[in-house]
Amino acid sequence: MQIPKFAFHTLVVLIVSCQHFRHASTAPLQHPKKVCQKAGVAILGAGVAGITTAQALSNASLTDFVILEYLPRVGGRVSHTNFGRKADGTPYVVELGANWVQGLGTPPGPENPIWTLVQVPSDQYVCHLRLFLTLCELITERSYSDYDSIATFNETGAVDFTGLLDEYENAYATFEQDAGYILTDNLQDRSARSGLSLAGWKPEKDAAAQAVEWWQFDFEYSVPPEQSSHEFAAINNNSTFYQWSDENNFVHDERGFNTFIKGEAATFLKDQDPRLLLNTVVANISYDGSGVTIDNEDGSCVQADYAVCTFSVGVLQSDAITFKPELPSWKQNGIETFIMGTYTKIFIQFPPDQVFWNNSYQYLLYADPTERGYYPVFQSLDGEGFLPGSGIIFVTVVQSQSYVVESQDDQITKDQVLAVLRNMFGAENVPEPIAFMYPRWSLEPWAYGSYSNWPPGTTLEMHQNLRANIGRLYFAGEATSAQYFGFLHGAWVEGKNVGEKIAGLIKGTIQTEEVHYDPLHGTTFVDEYDSTNGFILESTFSTYGFK
C-alpha cells in the first residue's frame, strides 16, 4: 500500500529582541515550557482495537479520552484502495489488508462479534450506523468464500491433485488431537511442522503436496509450519471455527471494509471531533506511576492518566517508538518472542473480454516445481457474487516471498506473475494486464507487517507478558489475544477488554492489574488457561460451529 508517512513538524520561530542580545551574557535565554493536551485516557491507534477501546469507555459514560492515529483515517490494517477501471471509467475498490469475516456463528451458539456488527437490523442504522448498511447487506448476501471451489495446476497446466487435500485433512485431525494432549498434559510445545510430520503429513519435495500445505496452513497463518506453534495453531483455529462456524465471508464493499469501524466510531465521535487526532505520529511514550505522556513527531504532546497502546507487534519490534523508561526486560522479551507475519495480495486486472480462467472457481492453486509458496494461490474476483465482469484476479504470497516482492520493482513482480499464469493457462491465452498493484505491508512504518503469530515453544505466560500492562500503560490488539491472534475479532475482544478494565479502574470498581511472569516457566500449566491470562477455556473446546 502506497500510503505516505504523515509527519508534520512544527517550525518554532524564536523572536528575540535586541534587549535580549544585550543582556545575553548575564541572563540565559528562556524557552517556554511545552504545554501538553490533557486527557483521562490516550488511545494510540484508531484501528479495531483502538476504536473498540474508546467505545467501551464511552459506554461506561467516560468521554475524556483522545485517539492518536498515524494515518489520515480510522481503520488501521483494515485498508482499501481504488484499483483498475469499470466500463464507465470509475475504479473498483479492493481490500489491501483484512478481507474476511471469519467464523460467523451457528445458532443457538455464540456469534463472532464482527459478524454481529454487520447484522445490526437496518432500522438501527438510521440512528448511528447508516453508513454501514450496504456493507451488512453485502456481507450477508454476496460474499461467501467456498474453499471447495478450487482448481489445481502445475507448470504444465491444469492437473488434478485435489485428493491431497483430503490426505492433509486426515493428518490434521491427528495434529489437532495431539495439540489437545500438549495442552491438557502440560507437554512441551513443538513446531507445527513437527506436529504435522508426526501425524503422517510429510510433503518433502512433492511440489503438489507443498502447494496443498501452503493452501491449508500458510494461507491462514501467514507463516510456514516451521515457524508456528503446534499447540497454538490448533487453539487459534478451534477458537474461531469450532466455537462459531467454519464459514467465511469475503468483503468487497465499494466504500471499504473499514466502513464498519467508521460506523462504530460514529456511535461516540461527532464530525470533526477534537478527540480524534489524525495524522499524528507518536515518537515517544513516557510512563510512571502517575500517568503517561505521549510525545509526537510534530512537537505536540498528550498527558493522560492512562494510555492504551494498540501498535502492531511489527511496530513494537521496530524500535520506531521509544519508551521512557525503557520497557522492563519481561515486556521486551514478550514483544520480541512473537512473529509479525506479512500477507501480500497482488492484484491484476485483465481486459474483461479476455478472461482466460474458469471463473466458476473461486481459487486456483499452483504448485511450482522448484519453490514452495511461489505465487501459489490465485483468487478470482470476476465470478458471480464478487465483481463479475471485472477481469480482476489476485494472487497471495506470504512472509519470505512477501519480503521478496515488496522489495523489488512492480515490473519484476508482474513479469513473474504473468510467467506463472502462462505456465498454468498457456502463453497464447494470457494477455497483458491493464492494471497491476500490490501493497508493501512489511515496509509500512505504521504496521511493519500484516498480523501476528506464535512461534514454536511459546507459552501462555510469555504471551501474557506481551499482553500485560506496565502501571498505567496498557496494550491491546489482535496480537494480545491468546486465542484469536491474527483475526479482526481478536482486536475487537482485546480493545473491549482493556477499555472496560480502565473504566473500572477510573470508577474504582476494580483494583487489580494484569498479571505478568518473571521468570517464565517452560510449559503452560493447565490452571493458567483462564481469563487472567486472556484465555477463555470454553472457546477452545466448544463445537457449535464444527461440522
N, C-alpha and C positions, 0 to 999 in steps of 0.2 A: 504494500500500500504506500502510495507516494504522498504522505502527509508531512508537511514541513514542520520543523520544530518552531513552535511559537514561544519565543523567549523575548520579552520586552525589557530592555534595560533603561533605567531612568538616568537621565543626564542631570547631575546635580551641579548647578552653577553657583559658585560662591562669589558673591559680590562684596568685595572688601573695600572699605573707604580708605582714603589717604591717611586719615587719622589712625587707622589700624596699622598701616605700614610704619608710621612714625613711631608708634609705641610697640612695635613688634618685639623689640629686644627686652621689654620689661613685662609685656602681657601676652601670654600664649593665645593663639587663635582658638576660639571656642566653636566647636562643632555641635549643632543641635542634636539632641538625643533622638534616636529613631522612635517613633510612636507607632505601636502595632495595633491592628484591629483586634478587638476583644470578642471572645465567643465562649460559650459554655462548652461546646464540642466542635473540634475541627475534624472534618472528614476529608481524607486525602484520596481523591479519585471519585469520578462520577460514573463508574460502571455499575453493574448489577449490585455488587456488594455495597458500594458507597451509597447509591440511591436507596437501597433497602434499609441500610443503617439509618439514614435520615428519615425514612418513612416510619421506622419503628419509634424513633424519638418523637416524631410528630404525633403518632398515635398515642403516645404517652403524655401528650399536651406539653411537650418540651420543644420550643421553637428557636431557642438561642443556639443555633449551630450555623456553620458555614461549610460549604463544599468547595474544595480546591481541585480544579481539573486542568490538566496539561493541555488538552485539546479544546477546540472551539465548539464542542458539542458534548452531550452526555452519551453514554453507551459503552465506552471503553473498547474492549475487544469484540463487541458486537458492532461490526462496522461494515458499511456497504459503499458502493461507488457506482457511477454510471459506466456502462460498457456497451460497445457496439451500437448498432442502429436498427430501429424498426423500419418498416416500409415507409412510414410517414416522416422519417428522419429523426424522430425522438429516440433517446437512448433507452436501453434496457437497464435494469438495476440488478446487480449481483452482490452477494454477501462475501466479503473478504475473510471474515472471522467466523464466529459461531453461526451455524446454519440450520440446526435441527432442534426441535423439542424432542427429547429422548426419554422413553418410558412414560407413557401418558397416564395410564390408570385403568384399573379393572374393577367395576362395581361388584360387590359392595366394599371393596378395599379402599385404601388411601389413594390419593391422586397427586401426581407431580405438581408442585406449586406453580411452576411456569405454565403448565397446561391449564391449571385453574385460572390463571390470569387471562389466558386467551379465550376462556369460555365464559367470561362475565356476561350476563344477559344484556342484550342490546339496550334495554331501557335504562340500565345503569350507566351506560356510556354517555348519555345525554348530560349527566351531571359533571363527570370528570374524566372520562376516558373516550371521548368522542373520536379522537384521532386513531384510536386503536381498533375500532370496529371492523374495518376492512381486513386488518391483519387476522383478527379472530376468524372471520368468515373464510379467509384464505387457508389458514392452517387446518381448520376443521373439515374443509370440503375438498381441497385440491392437492395436498402435498404429501401424501403417504409415500414413504420410501419402502419399496419392495425389494428386499435383499435377495430374494429368489429370482428376481428378474435380471439375470446375469448371463452374458455370453463370454466364452474364453478363447484366447488367441495366443499364439507364439510368433516367432519371427517368420514363420512360413505362411501365416494367415490363420483362419479360423480352425481351431482344434478343440475337441471336447474333452476337458479334464475336470468337469464338474463333479465326477464321482469322488474326487479327492476332498471335496467339501464335506461329504458325509464321513470320510475317514477322520478328518480333523475333528468334527463334532463328536465322534465316538471317543477319541483320545481326550478331548476337552472335558467330557463327563468325568473321566478318571482324574484329570488335572484338578477339577473343581472339588471333587471328593477329597483328594489329598490336601488341598488347601484348608478344608474344614478340619482335618486332623491336625494340621500345623497350628491352627487357632485353638482348638479345644484341648490339645495335649501339650500346649506350651513348647512346641518344637521349633527348631531353628528354621527361619525362612531361607529360601534359596531363589535363584533366578527363575523366571518363567520359562526360560529355555530348558533348565534342568527339569522343571516340573513337566513340561511337555514331552521331553525325551523319556522320562521315567514312565509317562503314560502311554508310550508307544509311538509318539509322533516324532519322526526323525527325517526331515526333508533333505538334509545333507546337500548334495549337489543337484538334486532334482529340481529343475527350474520351475516346473509346473507346481510342485509341492511348495516351493518357496513363495510363489505368487499367491497360492491359496492361504498360506500362513500370513503373508503380508495383509491380505484382504481381511482375514479374521482377527488379527492381532494389531499390527502396526496402524492400520486404518482407524482403529478405535483409540489406541493409547498414544500414538504419535512417536513411539519408540519401538525398537525390536525387542523380542523376548529376552535377549541377553541383558538388557538394561532395565528390566522391570521385575518387581517383586512378584513371586508366585502367589503368596497369600493375598496380598492386597490387590492384585489384578482381579482375582476371583471375587473378593469382597466388593470392589468397585463395580464390577459387572452385576453381581447379585443385588446390591443395594438399590440399584435403579431398575433393572429389568425384571427381577423376581418380585420386588416389592410392588411395582406399579404395572408395567406390561412390557412386552418386547416390541411395541410399536414405536416408530419414529416418524415425525412429520418434518418435511423439508420446507423451509420458509423461503418464499420468493416474492414478498410484497414489494410493490413499487416504491413505497416510502421507506423501506428498510426494516429489518428485523428489530432494530433498536427503537422502533416506534413504541413497542410495549414498555420500554424503560422510560421513554419520554412521557407516556401515559401515566405510569406510576408516579413519576416526578411531579406531574401536573396536579396530583391529588394534594400536594402540600406546598408546591412552589408556584408563585404567580409569574406572569410575564415580566421579564427584566428583574427578577427577584435579586436583591443585592446579596443574598446569602449564597448564590451560585457564582463562583469566581472562575470563569472560563479563561483559557489562555494563561494559566498560572502554573509556572514551572517551579516545583519545590526543589530547593537546593540543600537545605539542612533542617534536621529535626533535633531540637534540644529538649530534654526532658529531665524532670526531677520530681520530688515528692509533692510539689505544689501545683504542677501543671506542665504544659507542653508549649514550646514556641516554635513556630514554623517560619523559616526564612526562605524567601522566594528569589529566583534569579533576577526579577525586576526591581529588587530592593525593598519590596513590601514585606510585611510580616504579620503573623496572626498569633496572638497569645490566647490559649484556651485552657480550660480546666482539665479537659480530656481530649485525646486525639485518637482517631481510628485510621490506621494505615492500610489501604487496600491495594497497594502496589503489588505487581506480579512477583513471583519468585525470581524471574529473569531480571527485573529491575533491582530487587534487593541484592541479588548476587553481583550485579554490575558495578557496585560502588558509585553509581551515578549520584546517589544521595548520601550525605554524611550524617552521622548521628553524634550528638554531644550529650553526655559522654559516649564513648564507643559502646556498642551493644555488648552485653556480657557474653562470655565465651559459650555458655549453654545456648544462647539465642543465635549466635553466629553459626555454631555447629548445626543447629536446626535448619537455618536458612541454606547453608551450603550443602546439606545432605541431599536435598531433593533435586529432581531433574526438571528443567523447563523444556518441554518438547516444542518442536516447530512443525506446523501443519500448513503446507503451502498449496493453494488451489491456483492452477494455471488455466486461464480462460481463453478459449479460441472461438471466434465466430467465423463460420464459412458461409459462402453465398447460400441463402436459404433454399434456392432451387437446385443446389448441388450437394445436398446432404447425402453422404455415401455410406453411413452406418444405418443399421436397422434400429430405428428409434422406438420400436416397441420394447426394446430392452432399456432398462434404466442404467445398468452398469456393464462395462466392458473390461474384462480382466486380462492383462497382458503379462506373459511370462517371458522375461528377457533371458536369452541363453547364457549370458555371462555375468550379469549384475543384478542381485536381488534388490527389488524396490526401485527399478529404473522405469519411471513413468508407468506405474503398474495398473492404476485404476482410472478409467475414463468414465465420466458420468454425463449422460445426455440430458440436456435441458430442452431439447427440441420436441420431445414427446408430449402426448396428451397429459394434462394435469400440471404441466410445468410451464414452459414457454414455447408452445407449439409454433412451428414456422420460423423460429428464431435463428436456426443454424448454429446454435451455441452448444458447445461441449466443453467440459473442463476435466483436467487430469490432476490428481493429487499426488504430491510427494511429501515425505516427512523427514525430519531430523537430518541425518548426514546428507541425503540428497537435496533437502531443502537448503542446507548451507551452500551446496554447490550452485544451485540455480539462483539463489538470492545474491550470490557474489559475482555472477557472470552477467554479461550483456544479454538483453532480451533477445537479440537476434540469434545468439548461440543457442539459447533455450528453445526458441521457436524452431530452429533447424533440427534440433534433437527430437522434439516432439513430433514434427512432421515426418521425420525418418521412421519413427516408431509406427505412426499411423499408416505410412506407406508400406511398411512390412506387414501390418495387420490386414490392410484392405487392397493393396496393390498400388504402386506408384501412379499408375494411369488414372486411378479413381479419386485421388486426394488432391483437390485444388489448393491454390494459395489462400490462406485465410484473409478476411477483410478486417479483422480486429484481433488483437492479441494483448494480454495484460496479466500480470500477477503481482501480488503484494510481496513485501520483504519483511516478514514478521520478526525474524531474528535480528534485523538491523534497526528496528524502530526503537528509539530511546525511551519511549513511554511503555514499552511492552517487553522487548527482547525475547520474543517467543510467543507461542500460542496458548499453551496450558501446561499444567504440572503433571508429574508422575512420580511414583515411588520406586526407588532403585531396590535391588535385592538386599535382603538382610535388614531392612528398615523396620524399626519397632514403633508401636503406638506411642511410646514415651518420647522417642525422637520427634515424631510428628507433633506431639503436644508442645514441645519446645519451639517449634515453628509457629504454633498457634497461640501460645500463651502471651499475656500482656507483660509489660515491664512498667510497673507502677501505673501511671495514668495514660500510658501509651498502649493502645490495643491494635490488634491485627485481624484482618478479615479478607476473605476472597475465596475463590474456588480451591486454591492450594491449601487453605486452612481447614477444609472439610476432610475429615478422616474417611468418610465413605463415598462422598460424591465429588472428589477431586477431579478436575478436568471438565466438569459439567456446569452448565448455567445454574442449575438448581443448587449446586454446591455453593456458589457465590451468594445466591439468594438466602439459603439457610444460614450461612455464616454471618451475613450482614444483619439479618433479623436478630440473630442470637446476640451479637455484640451490641446492637442498638438497644435491645431490651435490657441487657446487663448494665449498660451505662445509665440508662433511665432509672433502673433500680438503685444504683449507687447514688445518683443525684437525689433521688427521693428518700433515700435511707431505708429502702425496703430490703436490700441485700447488702452484705458486708464482705463477702468472700471474694478473693481474687482467683484467677485461673491458676491451676497447678502447673509447675514445671519440674523437670527432673535433672538433678546434678548430684551424683553421677548417674549414668544411664545403665540399665540392665540389658543383657544381650538378647533377650526374648521378651515378648509381651505376656504378662500373666493374665489368666482368664478373667480375674476380677477387675482388670484395668479396662476391659471393653465396656465402658459405661459413659454416661453423658459428661462426667467430669473431664474425660479425655476426648470429648466431641464425638462419641461413638454411641449410636442408638442400636442396641443389640438386635432388636426386633427386625430392623431394616434388612439385615444380612440374611436372615433366615425366613422371612415372610415370603410366601409364594403366591400372592394374589395374582401376579402377572405371569406366572410360569405356565407355559403351555406344553 
